[in-house]
Amino acid sequence: MQKSDTPEMFSTIAGRYDVLNHLLSLNIDRVWRRRLVESCSLPRRGRVMDACTGTGDVAIAFARHTEAAEVIALDRSREMLDVGREKAAREKLDGKIRFIEGDVLDLPFESGRFDAMSIAFGLRNLADYAAGLSEMTRVLVPGGCLVILEFAPPSRKLYRKGYAFYLQCVIPRVGRLVSGSKDAYGYLASSVGDFLPSERVLDLMREARLRNVSAKQSTGGIVTLYRGEK
């Protein structure tokens, strides 16, 4: 599957996406997203955009846990955004979040607009990592932060074989059973295994002119939280 096809792929699983996220992560994904929001240190009345927002969990967390003046949730999949709008409305947060269909590689905003940018489990789906990081940095104000949450193979040898089995066998089978999609969770599992090592991600962040870059692993090293400032 080509990365250019991922919006269509995610559209086919939009209705079951949240259920599978919570199931396959044993509900730890909620903790990961909350830590992402906290790491942004968003100023009061600040502006934030969550790129590759999917069904809007991170954007909803920003609206719920910060005093942001503007929260933008951007994704290429209209169906995923529709699910996000419904969730925000149920939680009475729809007036605080603007859901926008758009491409991270060509953001529809002027330079220096946002105090913070986030992307959770979406960087590895971009066709061009460097271009995506550069574009997200462009729309930040000077001193603004970009925070990235992404999967990675565990650094500890003890966990690698078990994690590889989980990626290659458990995720595709459970994903197919629950979502009805034959290909989607096979692609998601392979995209995790093929993603860049953390040092390369940090190098790309520096090349995008971000400073004070850092990477913090959690949950046995399967998730990394990256942070950098413009």
N, CA, C and O of each residue as an XYZ file, in Angstrom:
920
protein
N       0.837     -1.208      0.000
C       0.000      0.000      0.000
C       0.869      1.255      0.000
O       1.817      1.357      0.779
N       0.546      2.205     -0.871
C       1.277      3.466     -0.928
C       0.798      4.400      0.176
O      -0.367      4.359      0.570
N       1.705      5.247      0.675
C       1.305      6.186      1.725
C       0.277      7.191      1.224
O      -0.493      7.743      2.011
N       0.266      7.429     -0.086
C      -0.733      8.340     -0.643
C      -2.145      7.775     -0.519
O      -3.127      8.509     -0.635
N      -2.244      6.451     -0.280
C      -3.551      5.811     -0.153
C      -4.078      5.810      1.277
O      -5.214      5.396      1.508
N      -3.278      6.264      2.244
C      -3.686      6.139      3.644
C      -4.966      6.889      3.997
O      -5.706      6.387      4.843
N      -5.295      8.061      3.415
C      -6.579      8.685      3.777
C      -7.763      7.779      3.470
O      -8.689      7.672      4.274
N      -7.739      7.122      2.305
C      -8.825      6.221      1.943
C      -8.863      5.017      2.889
O      -9.938      4.562      3.279
N      -7.685      4.507      3.253
C      -7.616      3.374      4.158
C      -8.228      3.723      5.513
O      -9.031      2.962      6.053
N      -7.842      4.885      6.060
C      -8.373      5.287      7.364
C      -9.871      5.560      7.280
O     -10.601      5.331      8.244
N     -10.326      6.047      6.136
C     -11.757      6.308      5.987
C     -12.573      5.036      6.138
O     -13.688      5.072      6.658
N     -12.023      3.899      5.684
C     -12.758      2.640      5.744
C     -12.889      2.106      7.167
O     -13.778      1.302      7.445
N     -12.007      2.546      8.077
C     -12.039      2.020      9.444
C     -12.428      3.087     10.460
O     -12.298      2.870     11.665
N     -12.902      4.235      9.987
C     -13.176      5.364     10.881
C     -14.140      4.991     12.005
O     -13.944      5.400     13.150
N     -15.171      4.224     11.688
C     -16.188      3.911     12.681
C     -15.716      3.024     13.819
O     -16.305      3.037     14.900
N     -14.649      2.247     13.588
C     -14.137      1.341     14.621
C     -12.748      1.744     15.108
O     -12.135      1.033     15.905
N     -12.261      2.861     14.637
C     -10.876      3.276     14.909
C     -10.612      3.463     16.400
O      -9.610      2.966     16.916
N     -11.490      4.168     17.091
C     -11.277      4.437     18.516
C     -11.340      3.157     19.344
O     -10.538      2.954     20.256
N     -12.294      2.304     19.018
C     -12.423      1.043     19.751
C     -11.132      0.241     19.658
O     -10.649     -0.296     20.655
N     -10.579      0.165     18.450
C      -9.355     -0.613     18.245
C      -8.153      0.047     18.894
O      -7.293     -0.644     19.441
N      -8.075      1.360     18.845
C      -6.965      2.062     19.513
C      -6.916      1.707     20.991
O      -5.859      1.367     21.523
N      -8.058      1.787     21.644
C      -8.099      1.519     23.079
C      -7.870      0.037     23.374
O      -7.203     -0.318     24.345
N      -8.430     -0.815     22.527
C      -8.285     -2.253     22.729
C      -6.844     -2.704     22.537
O      -6.291     -3.406     23.383
N      -6.235     -2.300     21.419
C      -4.895     -2.779     21.086
C      -3.815     -2.177     21.975
O      -2.736     -2.753     22.111
N      -4.090     -1.030     22.578
C      -3.105     -0.408     23.475
C      -3.416     -0.694     24.945
O      -2.722     -0.205     25.837
N      -4.461     -1.485     25.192
C      -4.928     -1.748     26.566
C      -5.291     -0.451     27.283
O      -5.134     -0.325     28.497
N      -5.783      0.512     26.494
C      -6.262      1.811     26.983
C      -5.139      2.766     27.407
O      -5.406      3.854     27.919
N      -3.896      2.358     27.195
C      -2.772      3.226     27.572
C      -2.655      4.416     26.631
O      -2.014      5.408     26.976
N      -3.259      4.338     25.451
C      -3.170      5.446     24.499
C      -3.724      6.743     25.085
O      -3.287      7.829     24.705
N      -4.677      6.640     26.004
C      -5.215      7.846     26.643
C      -4.129      8.548     27.466
O      -4.039      9.776     27.472
N      -3.313      7.759     28.155
C      -2.214      8.316     28.953
C      -1.178      8.963     28.041
O      -0.695     10.056     28.338
N      -0.831      8.306     26.938
C       0.149      8.858     26.005
C      -0.289     10.219     25.480
O       0.512     11.151     25.405
N      -1.548     10.327     25.121
C      -2.040     11.591     24.558
C      -2.083     12.688     25.615
O      -1.799     13.848     25.317
N      -2.431     12.335     26.829
C      -2.460     13.337     27.896
C      -1.042     13.872     28.152
O      -0.864     15.069     28.378
N      -0.045     12.996     28.117
C       1.338     13.434     28.302
C       1.785     14.354     27.166
O       2.530     15.310     27.383
N       1.326     14.055     25.966
C       1.652     14.932     24.830
C       1.128     16.341     25.084
O       1.855     17.319     24.914
N      -0.118     16.441     25.485
C      -0.724     17.753     25.741
C       0.032     18.489     26.837
O       0.307     19.682     26.707
N       0.365     17.798     27.902
C       1.081     18.428     29.012
C       2.464     18.910     28.587
O       2.930     19.944     29.064
N       3.126     18.173     27.693
C       4.489     18.536     27.289
C       4.536     19.785     26.429
O       5.595     20.395     26.284
N       3.403     20.176     25.855
C       3.382     21.361     24.988
C       3.556     22.666     25.758
O       4.047     23.654     25.213
N       3.151     22.664     27.031
C       3.197     23.898     27.833
C       2.526     25.050     27.081
O       3.078     26.145     26.976
N       1.348     24.784     26.570
C       0.622     25.787     25.785
C       0.275     26.992     26.650
O      -0.296     26.834     27.729
N       0.615     28.199     26.188
C       0.285     29.387     26.992
C      -1.222     29.622     27.047
O      -1.962     29.177     26.170
N      -1.661     30.317     28.074
C      -3.080     30.656     28.193
C      -3.496     31.479     26.980
O      -2.807     32.417     26.580
N      -4.644     31.107     26.401
C      -5.173     31.736     25.188
C      -4.267     31.487     23.975
O      -4.290     32.247     23.007
N      -3.483     30.431     24.040
C      -2.618     30.077     22.918
C      -3.388     29.387     21.801
O      -4.548     29.007     21.959
N      -2.711     29.236     20.672
C      -3.301     28.561     19.512
C      -2.548     27.266     19.262
O      -1.319     27.231     19.325
N      -3.292     26.198     18.978
C      -2.660     24.904     18.772
C      -3.339     24.176     17.618
O      -4.550     24.279     17.425
N      -2.542     23.443     16.861
C      -3.097     22.581     15.823
C      -2.594     21.165     16.024
O      -1.407     20.942     16.262
N      -3.515     20.204     15.925
C      -3.162     18.787     15.945
C      -3.267     18.266     14.523
O      -4.359     18.206     13.957
N      -2.124     17.887     13.941
C      -2.078     17.398     12.569
C      -2.277     15.886     12.546
O      -1.956     15.199     13.516
N      -2.808     15.366     11.432
C      -3.155     13.939     11.340
C      -3.993     13.557     12.549
O      -3.725     12.558     13.216
N      -4.994     14.351     12.818
C      -5.754     14.241     14.068
C      -6.600     12.982     14.157
O      -6.988     12.581     15.254
N      -6.896     12.345     13.020
C      -7.757     11.165     13.048
C      -9.138     11.526     13.555
O      -9.807     12.387     12.984
N      -9.563     10.880     14.614
C     -10.884     11.163     15.192
C     -10.822     12.217     16.296
O     -11.768     12.376     17.067
N      -9.704     12.932     16.363
C      -9.646     14.128     17.200
C      -9.338     13.948     18.666
O      -9.580     14.868     19.447
N      -8.810     12.797     19.086
C      -8.566     12.591     20.512
C      -7.608     13.628     21.110
O      -7.850     14.139     22.203
N      -6.522     13.936     20.393
C      -5.558     14.908     20.927
C      -6.168     16.304     20.951
O      -6.001     17.037     21.926
N      -6.870     16.677     19.891
C      -7.518     17.990     19.862
C      -8.534     18.124     20.994
O      -8.630     19.177     21.623
N      -9.283     17.071     21.248
C     -10.246     17.077     22.348
C      -9.532     17.226     23.684
O     -10.016     17.923     24.575
N      -8.382     16.574     23.825
C      -7.607     16.704     25.063
C      -7.115     18.133     25.260
O      -7.128     18.650     26.377
N      -6.682     18.769     24.178
C      -6.263     20.177     24.273
C      -7.440     21.060     24.693
O      -7.291     21.931     25.550
N      -8.602     20.834     24.090
C      -9.779     21.643     24.415
C     -10.227     21.430     25.855
O     -10.713     22.355     26.505
N     -10.063     20.210     26.347
C     -10.526     19.874     27.694
C      -9.551     20.308     28.782
O      -9.975     20.744     29.852
N      -8.239     20.194     28.519
C      -7.253     20.352     29.581
C      -6.413     21.629     29.492
O      -5.548     21.844     30.341
N      -6.640     22.470     28.499
C      -5.894     23.724     28.405
C      -6.875     24.886     28.243
O      -8.079     24.696     28.072
N      -6.318     26.085     28.303
C      -7.132     27.292     28.086
C      -6.838     27.868     26.713
O      -6.701     29.082     26.556
N      -6.741     27.003     25.726
C      -6.424     27.429     24.361
C      -7.515     28.328     23.793
O      -8.705     28.104     24.012
N      -7.085     29.343     23.065
C      -8.036     30.223     22.385
C      -8.499     29.607     21.075
O      -9.592     29.902     20.591
N      -7.658     28.748     20.505
C      -7.992     28.115     19.227
C      -7.400     26.718     19.186
O      -6.216     26.527     19.465
N      -8.233     25.736     18.833
C      -7.773     24.369     18.643
C      -8.204     23.927     17.249
O      -9.396     23.870     16.946
N      -7.229     23.616     16.412
C      -7.487     23.144     15.059
C      -7.172     21.654     14.993
O      -6.109     21.222     15.438
N      -8.094     20.869     14.439
C      -7.890     19.435     14.237
C      -7.876     19.190     12.730
O      -8.894     19.366     12.060
N      -6.727     18.787     12.201
C      -6.566     18.663     10.749
C      -6.260     17.226     10.346
O      -5.450     16.546     10.976
N      -6.922     16.780      9.286
C      -6.685     15.433      8.772
C      -7.125     15.382      7.312
O      -7.922     16.206      6.865
N      -6.594     14.400      6.571
C      -6.967     14.237      5.168
C      -8.208     13.377      4.994
O      -8.799     13.363      3.914
N      -8.618     12.654      6.041
C      -9.773     11.767      5.930
C     -11.038     12.458      6.439
O     -11.156     12.763      7.626
N     -11.964     12.696      5.542
C     -13.209     13.357      5.924
C     -14.018     12.498      6.894
O     -14.651     13.012      7.817
N     -13.989     11.179      6.672
C     -14.749     10.277      7.532
C     -14.213     10.274      8.960
O     -14.990     10.236      9.914
N     -12.896     10.314      9.109
C     -12.316     10.380     10.452
C     -12.705     11.696     11.132
O     -13.027     11.710     12.320
N     -12.674     12.786     10.390
C     -13.048     14.083     10.949
C     -14.510     14.105     11.372
O     -14.859     14.708     12.387
N     -15.359     13.450     10.596
C     -16.787     13.389     10.957
C     -16.975     12.694     12.301
O     -17.784     13.129     13.121
N     -16.228     11.613     12.526
C     -16.290     10.923     13.821
C     -15.806     11.862     14.926
O     -16.397     11.912     16.005
N     -14.731     12.604     14.656
C     -14.203     13.550     15.629
C     -15.206     14.629     15.988
O     -15.344     14.987     17.158
N     -15.909     15.153     14.989
C     -16.925     16.183     15.249
C     -18.031     15.646     16.146
O     -18.494     16.338     17.053
N     -18.454     14.413     15.892
C     -19.497     13.804     16.713
C     -19.038     13.640     18.160
O     -19.804     13.898     19.088
N     -17.787     13.211     18.353
C     -17.249     13.049     19.705
C     -17.176     14.385     20.425
O     -17.565     14.493     21.588
N     -16.670     15.418     19.723
C     -16.555     16.740     20.339
C     -17.931     17.281     20.729
O     -18.084     17.903     21.780
N     -18.929     17.040     19.876
C     -20.286     17.504     20.181
C     -20.848     16.795     21.406
O     -21.506     17.419     22.239
N     -20.591     15.492     21.520
C     -21.084     14.739     22.685
C     -20.482     15.260     23.975
O     -21.130     15.254     25.022
N     -19.218     15.719     23.892
C     -18.539     16.215     25.089
C     -18.692     17.726     25.253
O     -18.053     18.342     26.105
N     -19.557     18.310     24.414
C     -19.843     19.749     24.452
C     -18.565     20.581     24.250
O     -18.379     21.628     24.871
N     -17.705     20.087     23.376
C     -16.457     20.780     23.054
C     -16.414     21.227     21.601
O     -15.398     21.749     21.143
N     -17.512     21.026     20.870
C     -17.506     21.342     19.445
C     -17.291     22.825     19.183
O     -16.784     23.199     18.126
N     -17.669     23.671     20.132
C     -17.448     25.104     19.954
C     -16.008     25.523     20.184
O     -15.631     26.654     19.877
N     -15.193     24.610     20.726
C     -13.798     24.930     21.027
C     -12.821     24.360     19.994
O     -11.645     24.724     19.988
N     -13.300     23.476     19.130
C     -12.430     22.806     18.167
C     -12.944     23.039     16.750
O     -14.143     22.936     16.491
N     -12.026     23.354     15.836
C     -12.380     23.476     14.422
C     -11.740     22.318     13.666
O     -10.515     22.195     13.634
N     -12.566     21.470     13.060
C     -12.087     20.326     12.299
C     -11.931     20.724     10.834
O     -12.868     21.225     10.212
N     -10.732     20.493     10.291
C     -10.408     20.942      8.934
C      -9.809     19.797      8.134
O      -8.914     19.101      8.614
N     -10.294     19.603      6.928
C      -9.714     18.629      6.022
C      -8.509     19.276      5.340
O      -8.650     20.310      4.686
N      -7.343     18.687      5.484
C      -6.145     19.288      4.910
C      -4.950     18.372      4.987
O      -4.983     17.319      5.623
N      -3.885     18.801      4.318
C      -2.671     18.002      4.169
C      -1.533     18.626      4.977
O      -1.263     19.820      4.852
N      -0.871     17.827      5.798
C       0.252     18.321      6.603
C       1.384     18.840      5.715
O       2.139     19.720      6.128
N       1.505     18.310      4.513
C       2.587     18.741      3.615
C       2.281     20.073      2.939
O       3.140     20.637      2.262
N       1.064     20.575      3.118
C       0.679     21.863      2.531
C      -0.400     22.484      3.411
O      -1.570     22.536      3.035
N       0.007     22.952      4.583
C      -0.942     23.459      5.571
C      -1.600     24.755      5.105
O      -0.912     25.643      4.602
N      -2.919     24.881      5.264
C      -3.647     26.059      4.783
C      -3.641     27.216      5.787
O      -4.683     27.806      6.072
N      -2.451     27.534      6.321
C      -2.327     28.594      7.315
C      -1.068     29.399      7.047
O      -0.098     28.904      6.474
N      -1.109     30.647      7.474
C       0.055     31.524      7.309
C       1.161     31.137      8.282
O       0.915     30.465      9.284
N       2.354     31.558      7.983
C       3.500     31.279      8.856
C       3.313     31.969     10.206
O       2.725     33.048     10.285
N       3.818     31.338     11.263
C       3.802     31.944     12.590
C       2.434     32.075     13.212
O       2.181     33.040     13.933
N       1.546     31.139     12.959
C       0.172     31.245     13.470
C      -0.020     30.558     14.822
O      -0.790     31.045     15.650
N       0.662     29.442     15.060
C       0.350     28.601     16.221
C       1.455     28.628     17.280
O       2.644     28.716     16.974
N       1.013     28.548     18.531
C       1.953     28.455     19.651
C       2.446     27.031     19.844
O       3.510     26.804     20.422
N       1.669     26.075     19.358
C       2.061     24.669     19.482
C       1.477     23.875     18.323
O       0.402     24.184     17.809
N       2.219     22.841     17.925
C       1.783     21.887     16.905
C       1.960     20.499     17.493
O       2.922     20.247     18.219
N       1.037     19.598     17.183
C       1.186     18.214     17.632
C       0.832     17.275     16.491
O       0.050     17.609     15.602
N       1.426     16.099     16.540
C       1.084     15.037     15.603
C       1.294     13.717     16.333
O       2.409     13.394     16.743
N       0.226     12.966     16.491
C       0.277     11.721     17.273
C       0.059     10.529     16.348
O      -1.007     10.382     15.751
N       1.061      9.694     16.236
C       1.003      8.476     15.429
C       0.655      8.764     13.970
O      -0.013      7.972     13.305
N       1.124      9.915     13.489
C       0.846     10.291     12.103
C       2.086     10.580     11.291
O       2.047     10.541     10.061
N       3.195     10.873     11.966
C       4.412     11.225     11.221
C       4.832     10.095     10.296
O       5.233     10.347      9.160
N       4.748      8.860     10.759
C       5.218      7.734      9.953
C       4.351      7.507      8.715
O       4.761      6.793      7.801
N       3.153      8.108      8.674
C       2.272      7.955      7.518
C       2.498      9.006      6.441
O       1.903      8.931      5.366
N       3.364      9.997      6.722
C       3.620     11.041      5.741
C       4.502     10.516      4.616
O       5.407      9.713      4.841
N       4.224     10.982      3.407
C       5.027     10.579      2.253
C       6.431     11.171      2.305
O       7.364     10.622      1.719
N       6.578     12.304      3.012
C       7.877     12.978      3.109
C       8.013     13.522      4.529
O       7.426     14.550      4.866
N       8.793     12.822      5.360
C       8.947     13.230      6.764
C       9.532     14.632      6.883
O       9.023     15.461      7.636
N      10.603     14.893      6.139
C      11.294     16.183      6.236
C      10.375     17.328      5.837
O      10.343     18.362      6.504
N       9.631     17.149      4.757
C       8.718     18.203      4.301
C       7.619     18.452      5.326
O       7.231     19.597      5.558
N       7.115     17.381      5.941
C       6.085     17.543      6.964
C       6.587     18.296      8.177
O       5.899     19.174      8.697
N       7.786     17.959      8.634
C       8.362     18.650      9.787
C       8.627     20.111      9.466
O       8.394     20.988     10.298
N       9.110     20.372      8.262
C       9.376     21.757      7.853
C       8.095     22.579      7.798
O       8.071     23.733      8.224
N       7.035     21.981      7.273
C       5.764     22.684      7.155
C       5.147     22.948      8.527
O       4.607     24.029      8.761
N       5.220     21.987      9.425
C       4.686     22.201     10.770
C       5.486     23.258     11.519
O       4.926     24.038     12.289
N       6.802     23.282     11.292
C       7.637     24.301     11.925
C       7.305     25.679     11.378
O       7.303     26.660     12.122
N       7.026     25.759     10.086
C       6.723     27.045      9.438
C       5.568     27.769     10.110
O       5.617     28.987     10.282
N       4.525     27.032     10.492
C       3.335     27.696     11.028
C       3.432     27.991     12.521
O       2.503     28.548     13.105
N       4.546     27.623     13.140
C       4.753     27.940     14.555
C       5.253     29.370     14.741
O       5.957     29.906     13.885
N       4.888     29.973     15.849
C       5.472     31.254     16.232
C       6.899     30.990     16.720
O       7.194     29.875     17.149
N       7.792     31.985     16.665
C       9.114     31.802     17.277
C       8.975     31.432     18.749
O       8.279     32.111     19.504
N       9.635     30.363     19.149
C       9.506     29.865     20.513
C       8.405     28.839     20.689
O       8.297     28.206     21.740
N       7.578     28.671     19.650
C       6.521     27.675     19.717
C       7.087     26.268     19.668
O       8.219     26.067     19.229
N       6.306     25.293     20.114
C       6.825     23.921     20.190
C       6.071     22.963     19.281
O       4.867     23.092     19.059
N       6.812     22.012     18.771
C       6.250     20.896     18.025
C       6.438     19.645     18.862
O       7.549     19.352     19.304
N       5.358     18.905     19.083
C       5.412     17.684     19.864
C       4.918     16.533     18.999
O       3.871     16.623     18.358
N       5.685     15.459     18.993
C       5.393     14.295     18.161
C       5.291     13.062     19.047
O       6.169     12.806     19.871
N       4.234     12.313     18.879
C       4.080     11.028     19.566
C       4.107      9.958     18.487
O       3.328     10.001     17.535
N       5.014      8.995     18.645
C       5.138      7.983     17.594
C       5.585      6.651     18.160
O       6.292      6.578     19.166
N       5.150      5.598     17.483
C       5.584      4.254     17.848
C       6.999      4.002     17.349
O       7.481      4.662     16.428
N       7.652      3.031     17.978
C       8.978      2.607     17.551
C       9.242      1.220     18.111
O       8.708      0.875     19.165
N      10.056      0.415     17.431
C      10.439     -0.879     18.012
C      11.165     -0.664     19.334
O      11.972      0.260     19.434
N      10.910     -1.481     20.351
C      11.555     -1.298     21.660
C      13.070     -1.353     21.555
O      13.620     -2.115     20.759
N      13.735     -0.548     22.355
C      15.196     -0.541     22.354
C      15.762     -1.731     23.111
O      16.885     -2.154     22.837
N      15.003     -2.286     24.065
C      15.475     -3.419     24.849
C      15.260     -4.731     24.088
O      14.164     -5.001     23.597
N      16.308     -5.532     23.998
C      16.230     -6.791     23.268
C      15.169     -7.722     23.837
O      14.544     -8.491     23.108
N      14.976     -7.641     25.148
C      14.020     -8.511     25.818
C      12.610     -8.345     25.258
O      11.846     -9.308     25.186
N      12.270     -7.110     24.862
C      10.912     -6.829     24.404
C      10.735     -7.013     22.897
O       9.605     -7.115     22.418
N      11.828     -7.057     22.150
C      11.724     -6.973     20.697
C      10.953     -8.123     20.070
O      10.097     -7.901     19.214
N      11.252     -9.366     20.490
C      10.582    -10.506     19.872
C       9.083    -10.511     20.172
O       8.264    -10.769     19.290
N       8.738    -10.224     21.420
C       7.327    -10.180     21.774
C       6.594     -9.070     21.044
O       5.458     -9.243     20.604
N       7.256     -7.930     20.921
C       6.645     -6.792     20.231
C       6.486     -7.091     18.749
O       5.464     -6.752     18.151
N       7.493     -7.726     18.152
C       7.424     -8.087     16.738
C       6.259     -9.045     16.481
O       5.546     -8.908     15.487
N       6.072    -10.010     17.375
C       4.946    -10.945     17.241
C       3.618    -10.190     17.345
O       2.686    -10.453     16.585
N       3.542     -9.252     18.291
C       2.319     -8.471     18.482
C       2.003     -7.659     17.224
O       0.853     -7.601     16.787
N       3.031     -7.036     16.647
C       2.846     -6.224     15.444
C       2.416     -7.073     14.256
O       1.468     -6.734     13.549
N       3.113     -8.166     14.046
C       2.935     -8.944     12.827
C       1.748     -9.901     12.872
O       1.180    -10.241     11.834
N       1.378    -10.330     14.068
C       0.324    -11.348     14.176
C      -0.940    -10.862     14.875
O      -2.046    -11.047     14.368
N      -0.775    -10.246     16.031
C      -1.946     -9.879     16.831
C      -2.689     -8.692     16.227
O      -3.898     -8.768     16.008
N      -1.977     -7.593     15.954
C      -2.645     -6.385     15.460
C      -3.400     -6.624     14.154
O      -4.572     -6.255     14.068
N      -2.784     -7.224     13.132
C      -3.542     -7.436     11.882
C      -4.773     -8.311     12.067
O      -5.817     -8.040     11.474
N      -4.664     -9.367     12.891
C      -5.793    -10.277     13.058
C      -6.931     -9.652     13.858
O      -8.098     -9.755     13.478
N      -6.583     -9.005     14.964
C      -7.616     -8.350     15.771
C      -8.212     -7.184     14.992
O      -9.426     -6.980     15.006
N      -7.360     -6.420     14.314
C      -7.843     -5.293     13.531
C      -8.813     -5.718     12.447
O      -9.840     -5.075     12.234
N      -8.483     -6.809     11.757
C      -9.370     -7.317     10.704
C     -10.692     -7.813     11.291
O     -11.754     -7.595     10.707
N     -10.627     -8.475     12.440
C     -11.822     -9.018     13.076
C     -12.783     -7.911     13.498
O     -13.990     -8.011     13.277
N     -12.239     -6.852     14.108
C     -13.085     -5.787     14.655
C     -13.505     -4.774     13.602
O     -14.652     -4.328     13.590
N     -12.574     -4.404     12.709
C     -12.867     -3.343     11.741
C     -13.439     -3.868     10.433
O     -14.114     -3.137      9.709
N     -13.168     -5.138     10.127
C     -13.610     -5.685      8.853
C     -12.698     -5.347      7.696
O     -12.976     -5.724      6.558
N     -11.596     -4.633      7.971
C     -10.651     -4.250      6.928
C      -9.527     -5.274      6.830
O      -8.880     -5.594      7.827
N      -9.303     -5.774      5.655
C      -8.268     -6.780      5.432
C      -6.871     -6.183      5.466
O      -5.928     -6.821      5.934
N      -6.736     -4.942      4.965
C      -5.412     -4.364      4.758
C      -4.974     -3.336      5.796
O      -3.779     -3.187      6.052
N      -5.931     -2.624      6.399
C      -5.592     -1.441      7.187
C      -4.626     -1.741      8.325
O      -3.610     -1.062      8.466
N      -4.928     -2.741      9.131
C      -4.088     -2.970     10.301
C      -2.826     -3.751      9.969
O      -1.876     -3.757     10.751
N      -2.810     -4.407      8.818
C      -1.552     -4.953      8.328
C      -0.605     -3.836      7.955
O       0.589     -3.897      8.252
N      -1.144     -2.797      7.293
C      -0.324     -1.640      6.948
C       0.159     -0.921      8.209
O       1.334     -0.566      8.309
N      -0.733     -0.709      9.161
C      -0.356      0.005     10.377
C       0.768     -0.715     11.115
O       1.701     -0.077     11.604
N       0.682     -2.039     11.196
C       1.724     -2.804     11.871
C       3.054     -2.694     11.143
O       4.091     -2.504     11.779
N       3.040     -2.812      9.814
C       4.293     -2.733      9.056
C       4.880     -1.333      9.102
O       6.101     -1.180      9.092
N       4.037     -0.306      9.152
C       4.547      1.069      9.180
C       5.292      1.353     10.484
O       6.232      2.148     10.504
N       4.875      0.707     11.564
C       5.581      0.864     12.840
C       6.951      0.212     12.756
O       7.957      0.803     13.150
N       6.984     -1.008     12.241
C       8.253     -1.725     12.141
C       9.246     -1.069     11.212
O      10.455     -1.209     11.396
N       8.751     -0.350     10.206
C       9.628      0.273      9.210
C      10.015      1.703      9.553
O      10.802      2.313      8.829
N       9.479      2.254     10.644
C       9.711      3.669     10.930
C      11.147      3.936     11.372
O      11.889      3.023     11.735
N      11.510      5.213     11.330
C      12.873      5.647     11.609
C      13.265      5.447     13.073
O      12.410      5.502     13.957
N      14.550      5.216     13.331
C      15.027      5.221     14.723
C      14.946      6.631     15.287
O      14.942      7.605     14.534
N      14.882      6.740     16.591
C      14.664      8.041     17.225
C      15.754      9.055     16.900
O      15.460     10.242     16.760
N      17.006      8.617     16.776
C      18.078      9.562     16.475
C      17.886     10.202     15.108
O      18.210     11.373     14.912
N      17.356      9.426     14.161
C      17.105      9.996     12.826
C      15.960     10.997     12.874
O      16.000     12.017     12.186
N      14.939     10.715     13.682
C      13.834     11.673     13.839
C      14.362     12.985     14.424
O      13.992     14.065     13.965
N      15.224     12.888     15.432
C      15.809     14.089     16.031
C      16.643     14.859     15.023
O      16.624     16.090     15.012
N      17.375     14.145     14.177
C      18.164     14.815     13.130
C      17.251     15.587     12.181
O      17.554     16.721     11.810
N      16.140     14.978     11.790
C      15.199     15.643     10.887
C      14.566     16.863     11.554
O      14.303     17.867     10.892
N      14.323     16.778     12.844
C      13.777     17.930     13.562
C      14.783     19.077     13.570
O      14.411     20.237     13.391
N      16.039     18.755     13.775
C      17.081     19.802     13.731
C      17.181     20.408     12.340
O      17.338     21.620     12.193
N      17.088     19.558     11.316
C      17.150     20.055      9.938
C      15.967     20.954      9.615
O      16.057     21.811      8.736
N      14.864     20.764     10.318
C      13.692     21.634     10.145
C      13.821     22.915     10.964
O      12.881     23.707     11.050
N      14.996     23.109     11.563
C      15.328     24.317     12.341
C      14.590     24.372     13.676
O      14.225     25.443     14.161
N      14.386     23.217     14.244
C      13.887     23.148     15.614
C      15.075     23.022     16.557
O      16.073     22.385     16.221
N      14.973     23.620     17.725
C      16.072     23.574     18.695
C      15.577     22.895     19.969
O      14.390     22.616     20.132
N      16.530     22.639     20.864
C      16.195     21.979     22.128
C      15.375     20.705     21.899
O      14.424     20.426     22.629
N      15.759     19.940     20.874
C      14.998     18.736     20.553
C      15.298     17.638     21.572
O      16.408     17.542     22.095
N      14.298     16.826     21.837
C      14.452     15.747     22.816
C      13.547     14.594     22.437
O      12.575     14.763     21.700
N      13.881     13.409     22.956
C      13.069     12.217     22.741
C      12.957     11.476     24.061
O      13.965     11.172     24.697
N      11.736     11.188     24.469
C      11.511     10.496     25.736
C      10.672      9.248     25.481
O       9.544      9.337     24.998
N      11.229      8.089     25.807
C      10.532      6.827     25.605
C       9.627      6.496     26.794
O       9.875      6.918     27.924
N       8.582      5.735     26.509
C       7.712      5.257     27.578
C       7.136      3.893     27.191
O       7.256      3.453     26.048
N       6.513      3.240     28.167
C       5.879      1.932     27.967
C       6.860      0.941     27.339
O       6.580      0.336     26.305
N       8.004      0.792     27.983
C       8.989     -0.176     27.516
C       9.682      0.207     26.235
O      10.330     -0.628     25.605
N       9.554      1.466     25.838
C      10.226      1.939     24.635
C       9.403      1.826     23.372
O       9.903      2.143     22.293
N       8.137      1.378     23.464
C       7.349      1.231     22.236
C       6.784      2.558     21.744
O       6.349      2.666     20.597
N       6.790      3.566     22.613
C       6.297      4.900     22.236
C       7.354      5.934     22.601
O       7.972      5.876     23.664
N       7.544      6.885     21.682
C       8.504      7.958     21.937
C       7.793      9.302     21.794
O       7.041      9.525     20.845
N       8.041     10.179     22.742
C       7.518     11.546     22.707
C       8.670     12.477     22.347
O       9.624     12.623     23.110
N       8.572     13.102     21.180
C       9.582     14.039     20.707
C       9.104     15.472     20.929
O       7.915     15.774     20.831
N      10.050     16.328     21.226
C       9.694     17.742     21.436
C      10.789     18.634     20.883
O      11.973     18.339     21.043
N      10.403     19.718     20.237
C      11.359     20.692     19.741
C      10.726     22.073     19.695
O       9.501     22.197     19.663
N      11.558     23.115     19.691
C      11.076     24.492     19.679
C      11.591     25.224     18.449
O      12.717     25.011     18.001
N      10.754     26.077     17.924
C      11.146     26.880     16.762
C      12.076     28.005     17.194
O      12.519     28.795     16.360
